[in-house]
Amino acid sequence: MKLDVINLDGGKAGSVDLDDAIFGIDDIRGDILQRVVTWQLAKRRSGNHKIQVRNEVSRTGKKMYKQKGTGGARHGSRRAAQFVGGAKAHGPVVRSHAFDLPKKIRAMALRHALSSKAKAGSLVVLDSAVLTDPKTAALRANFEKMGLKNALVIAGPEVDANFKLAARNIPNVDVLPNAGLNVYDVLRRHTLVLTKDAVEAISARFAEKEAA
């Protein structure tokens, strides 16, 4: 499929051929996208939730009262979970929430995410994401000309320093290098903006995987 290339001023700067195997999938697999988004969010969780278990509660270990003759239940420690100030039973402890997901599934999900943007008409190819001055107001005006209000920009091998500074104060706009392209960020923004360098890098990335 062919797509027009535009520059930051909104003018046309030629066209680019997009690989149908990456950007032209018709049957979008929502289940695959959901699996990868869940995998990404699980990896991001810190897992540092923690409660005190029996041996960590600072209370006396002395037997509360004699074993028999009180008419009450038999208890041996105030650290037990049923007492105020005692430990919590089976509570959360520090752990990793990450789980494994096959690389083929992750690659498939990225192709489907890219195709979903192309199918919805929410894919924009930019000539380059380079600015001479880090002016937020000027970049916001350019985005308004292009109709970008909620977008992810994949800016190339490295993000231009001026472009990064200008974009960081614009709400609902994320800027990432080629290596940062991921399913979650593609889906969470309405429009996906790729530079010509990013399109070439994506094609090369999937070509290497197919060759492997």
Secondary structure, 3 states (H helix, E strand, C coil): CEEEEECCCCCEEEEEECCHHHHCCCCCCHHHHHHHHHHHHHHHCCCCCCCCCHHHCCCCCCCCCCCCCCCCCCCCCCCCCCCCCCCCCCCCCCCCCCCCCCHHHHHHHHHHHHHHHHHCCCEEEECCCCCCCCCHHHHHHHHHHHCCCCEEEECCCCCCHHHHHHHCCCCCEEEECHHHCCHHHHHHCCEEEEEHHHHHHHHHHHHHHHHC
